[in-house]
Amino acid sequence: MKSSIASVRKRLAIFAMSVLVLFVPVLVHAQQTGSKLEGTIVDVQGKAVVSALVAVTNDSTGAARTTRTDTGGLYSFDGIPAGKYTVTVTASGFATLTKTGVVITDGQSIELPLKVNITSVAEMVTVNSGIDSIAAQSAPSGGFIEERSAQSLVSNTYIENFTSPIADFGEIVQVVPGAFSTSTDGVGLGQSKTYFRGFQDGDYDIDFDGIPFYDTNTPTHHSWAFFPSQWIGGVDFDRSPGSASTIGPAPFGGSIHLLSKPLTNEQDIRGTASYGTWNTKLYDGAYNSGNFGLFGLPKKSNLFIDVHRMSSDGYQSFNFNDRTGGTLLYQYSFSPKTVLTGFAGVIQLNANTPNISSTRCMLYGVPADGSYSCALSSSNPALLPYTGAGIKFLMTNNSDPVAWFDYQYNSYHVPTDFEYVGIKTELGHNWVLEVKPYTYNYDNGEKYDNATPITEATTVNGSNTYDGLKINPCNVQVVKKGIAALPCAIDKYNSYRKYGETAVVSQSSTFGTLRAGLWYEWADTNRHQYPSDPLNNWADQPLPKFNESFWTNSYQPFAEYEFHLTPKFNVTAGTKFSAFTMNVLHHADDGATVGPLTCASTTAACPATVTNTGSFTAWLPSLDLNYRVRNDWSVYAQVATGSIVPPSAVYDYYQTPTAAVPNPQLTTPPKQQKSTTYQAGTVIKLQKVTLDADFYRIRFQNTYSAVEDTTAGDTNLGDTVYFLQPSSITQGVEFEANFVLTRGLSFYLNGTADNAYYSGSLNAGTIAAPYIQKAPGGLWVASTPTDTEDQGLTYQSHGLDLGFYNKRVGEQRVDNGQYHNQAIIPTFNTVNSFINYTIRNRSIFDQTKIRLSANNLLDSHNIQSLSLAGSPSTVTIPGTTTTDMFNTNGPTAINGGDTPGLMAGRSFAVTVTFGFAPRER
């Protein structure tokens, strides 16, 4: 019986197991309904496209899923219901690819490889096949595998976490190898100036979303009046003239490409409040719409809006400023192949920034060793405006009536606006067209002190003054009542409006990529400076220092072809034609610019104006190559030429009219400055180490000097003739590297070593022999450090971001008008630190961030720039018997009237960014 029961149990067990075996596949199939879609995304050369966004949308229901490609360009979707789908691929730097009519049946596994094409050259800068590596993601700055010159991409993460909340682009780019910026009133609180490779502001281009912006009288930039950090989503810094497709007025030393904020797929709102040293306040509101559609229409729109207000007393005494700004970035997709982008930004800037700088005597007083004199007159109290807070200075107190008056009448009002509309469309057969018409305006109304340097022997209204200081006769009048009014201030105006367009067409194939296009710009400028009397309702004197209007036209057609010689070897060759015209109308002045336009005789009609015109052209070829040793390692080489449009100052001359020439003009326009750059480098993007290094050699012509044609019998007798000054040669090595030490902890390091010297001959000052004096050997190019270094230690994990950065700038030489290296700016360094905590819990307060930032943590007050006052005099170095004008023990002991620019003191800021995101996110 027991045997029979056991036999039945055994048979039931076998039956149950059989049923289970039969039904498991059915159950599994029931749980895994749907299909699998996968494939690899590559470019036209077959290279994997990393981190491309792949979207799969059901044509019937509109339901969509997204994913990103991995390091091999692979994407994969599991569990896709049966249906008809549209697959869309978007990747930074590539044209959007759309595959329609993809039919998926239940239980099917589909492999769908796709190929994308590179679009406009402006977007190419963000293509980075190694960006997925841990080291590349955590690096504040670095090159990219496809680069063809020395470029550094400054990440949006660095901008948002490891810069001051009021930083401008000058502060942002300091992390780039060799670049350093100076600002004497504090970060973001005045005009910063950026230098690299021996180039200063005006020797390189800056553009925003591919549109060049610059002043019309000289291609310099206003860092605090355009594009605050709240509008910047990244920076590509190209330290070379670039390729033929690099447009702008000064593709001479390099290009700083500012990129707008990236649009997001999700909706959120950010509100920021910040308070810092010197009563610095910032209020900012930002809104990202995510993809949306109105009135039930498809979600084809995306919008970013930012408004902010910043105010600060500034580091320097009586140098307050405030700024109000707003920006809007909108994108609409007519179809997957045609996208409209619109941008508008408006700034209103008000400041008390002076037009003068504090002298060494103002800042330091009389040194104990008596190496220079700041002797004060007992009959004239010292006027020491705009000195650094916390630095030794001689101003009595802030209630001083002289200081109060000075504080009141220095004013600076600058409204600006910048707008563009961009259309990008795929034309078929891998052709892509992108067009961006734009306009922008700068309007500077300024009234300021007209202080001038005077010596101890000078008297003002019968009273002795003091050596090396700057004094304003208006202030003397306030102290000495009853003195007649003097035109002791300046009423200044500088305004321009520009209209332009950039157009780029590209076509990609297996053989290579063609890029061709045109940049055109027209500008209308009005400028004047009138000596004025603020004590008499700002009455201007009859004749100005200058009063002019001018109109400029810029044309730059270009073409280049990137040959894909092999899947790993690209060679790009091209050229652009740089054409620039200027028409200047001068009104009569007091002699500072063109003069009173006197008559040839008492009977001749006196001209009211004088006009000058000039045209400047240059061919600028380039050749570069990139060889991919491995997917994460490339080498490149480049030779490129650049030029600078001449400043309007080359027309500031006047020739006395004669009966034969009643209205003389500039008969010999100067040539454009040109440069030639040779460089080679390598980029390595390993998982935990990145390295970008390069060597460069640059020969560039220096700016203009002028002589008068005094050659007897010359038809151009009396003309002002401009010559390019002798060339400079700068060469050196640069590198930047990022090391992942452990999870979340990284160490960033960059460095440069330069050898920069003048070559050629000096201008002898005559037409017949303009270059007869050889430049002395060994003279260093001014404002070029011997070396620079930047070290950064960061920790980024679980919403906590810690950063510590130290920027060191080596010795620089200073010239006093010519190549004499009369002084040295000693080495200085800046230490900044940052602590941030971000809430990341996908709640309604997702991305709320608390920030503590410190700039110049060590409170250094070193000299970072220096302007010399007159001829230097040798002094005895304290404690030695050596006479040397290069004293670096403390302030450089040359002249009490020198105007050093000091580092702004230590500053802190506490910032809270409140995040708000819809719950359905």
Steps between C-alpha positions, in 0.01 A plus 500: 500500500774739596678415180185579302453840674866588442459410135194731466682788675794452266276511195319815627837672559616415150170630357524826698858556386397433140218752522738755655758445228233543234358820649821682601574620145143622473525685829835647408365608163203658671728698728734608218250627247648734245810502285859613505648783289873561498779628279815708474520874422805599292615806303582507129844355571360207696608638840275429795298800620502500877214631717267557205136536605279237331121543519243241390147640452185295429328658201152409625513576872783755512662307785874551498808346662855634496846368571861597431771313315788347694875524436465285190207699361254220590138563599236250606126493587324200656129428530375718215136431413415412141431794275637754259776725634718804421860487620678834556872543572641828632862556595687818571688606188299274267195555284181346639421163341144373471400150388128462435283198432685257729255209541538282809305177553452327832793289614728627226864603549597776255849633434493855361847658446491874415748754362503873590667791325703787644312826463628859526852574607370704794358182656801284421678639805282293733564166331708292737536129457671468836252701706356184652814423699491576870806724476356700209167548675660640815756722322423874521674552165643277231544435132306258283607214282393661171679832560739636237660774713563575867147523639352478847135440580396660829210294632163626617556305824813704573320828425209420732696346788853641503471866401357800681124549454574845350789386279538627143660310214841645589489317832366181341786460249774537762496122540627460140879439464695826474197727527470753783266791563541819703223683685569762767149548642421134559378206294224609262503858634678680217671462167724195520783453252617157387849411372655185353805411285609866489160617374284758674137598455456618143741239364242220501134436417211436736167374364171386647333202330728563203426875471803732549457794736750782555538878511507690172787736583725206592417127517495488881219374723290601798492207739249651742259648241438186294431136591518451879567148624124440546473492119809289426468123471859429399812646341720368222835678513704458180852631558579542130371689195286192437409357164363683196148473641594696815338841445541834675686832487812370672575132426854595599588342831199281565126480550284471811173334400227564758211252486145567618334293770395152383126452474361220717236237433341550840323798651644674803526838673800640685511798737838621627594741777862585578670734744870567528784728602475873416121481528482296180150372423369282221141397431434267209204310363526234229231296329544197275178398329611163373332380183149643469220565256211743537132424450557129457757546225805270484779574745732680262596802711763555768568815699758637746449832680733667751470835679742635757608804695843551651626789714824557689700774670811345343842444648631842404385810681206676332483248216152357536309341215171329433371295209157385394465248220272255332532239230273273301602196294226331295511200268230365272524183291302538180604144427781271613710653219421872542546688827447867582698661785452851637706682762460841664700649785473846658729661760469831688827585674560794733831564669724760657810357335758774446710562193816528707701263715653554842869579504766325701508796740125481549518130578815476707591849617867579563715187540718474808816467292425821313544332163241731343331825599140575584561839657172668604425868493361645819283741301329229299342201671563170327230374268529123479193352329446142387754330721463143617297449814727370773816618324711780654379828355490865601136600456375650824152346519194427292329820615773714344316755276759453229446126499124549514506728198721260308268213589202692370608602157672188366229301323485221246172394332516213251192334351571213259293252304585194289260305276517232234272260314643176369362254247664161456368257245606176335467528124547134411801307378677596825487875425434725801436876489512733799429874483508749791403864444577712808518847647646647818552838660740663746413844638744652747428838656771596746607803701821483694790669674768649273786460744850537355846418639693789646834542676609669821625802306157555345263754644124503473348846541807614686522205737767235497389144445673168558723275298356218297138538612201569280287799579180637354462879474129459576590366842741788554210736432289333765774545759597853388173685472458772242733360235368534144343193348719279284409231243634240737293192411411302191159451342544177303274309266564182299216324324475248219236281341595197290316284252648184360456144390688174510428227248655153489429214264655157555488165326634176644592185315732206534768709331480796733310810612464824308437823688444833329335820603510872558507744788377852423453792738412870474541741792408862569702675774478841668764612748602823672686634801443859614693669781222605735433689823291305753476811722309681227230249404747300298564777248715360218777707347434604136750260341523134604806283544345309213160465338465241228264265324615200302357209308668164458436200276651156561495211252650156557414231245670168575528143376673194639493127441569236760642203310434159659815338365442197720249429777764624744676777304340835410666793320322836476608772259329830429520876481292807575508847353489774764373833366433808713404856409470808719358845424566764766349846533697726738361823640734781597657461845736673741811341348492167684400304187465686168524858620282808445508453119665836436478669164777518240455877488281762656280499193460123466189332633578310820390137480261382769597136461767279350444149366731203474441160343697178482472143376693205637519150359690183584501136393522271804572135412517211746604134496454247779488127561366261761608139532309261727761268649225329700141586584628679811824648361564741215779726373463818296703771325408836356635802313261796486506873427305779664444874481347792694281776361670840556368720782321824418793688657702459179275774357560742788722741307465834328700668228486879465290588193665673207357666194583186302363261766218678683369183669792259550447133578698202620696405189690196629276264699694248708513130427326250723695330773559135418618196690617150413462216750662157490393246760475130565344307785334190634179413686464191719171405668544196721244386752675658800758727336476769233793684345507778241839646404630718219801693373460829312706763320339828394636795309272802512520866406450756773267797487547828317725800541470822301742744336449816300619513141761778501669404173556818300316500170290194595143527378391364839704755697351546845294182488482273801629157396446191713743208523470164668746474784761222514384141529499281808571131529342297775546128542443252774330191630160455666325211666195418709422172672236357729553203732227303676653414839204307632126506462391866477848639573697652212815706458529746210830652392606725215817690423681704238860600435552789257785666316373828358726767352500791258668471162542727200579871515358803677339791318756775448230759438554591138347396172835442333639275772217368717691193625863573567531431871528132588303389803742404780526127547331324788217749556189320619154548351299708746215338695636152425577294811805278500274219621154428642356217707156405624425228755151386589385238750130410478263257663165436329269231637148460642412866445813631675745706290825619658758695303836657573687683221833682496600711198862615479626754243875539451706816451398750232692787343353848460578740215471878509391574146776301326688177543714589800367270775524776759336302780402155618169384645593235755335159519152495654244232570131476586341232720126435471288243684142378466257286700165402345225264603220409257180317588455215253195300600266550204265685733333835444820665637731299275824686414473754784859603569684673785834657403787658694772655285822681588714694253858601581482293815847611616406869463797580275548856378772443245547714191343329199536783248713813480498821297817709524499876549764661279861391479615262770775592740735246650485457876707327762354174620463515879777315679731490198729730307350389169314744277223321318168602349363146538455505876243236593524538878153637568373764258726546198696811591496707182272801522239614750270584211491144364152349496512137618193283479463304822324172555159552658491386862347186644128459441237249610154426368217287634258391230179302514333374184148375561389231259143426411395223263152367418416179686409316183863516402 
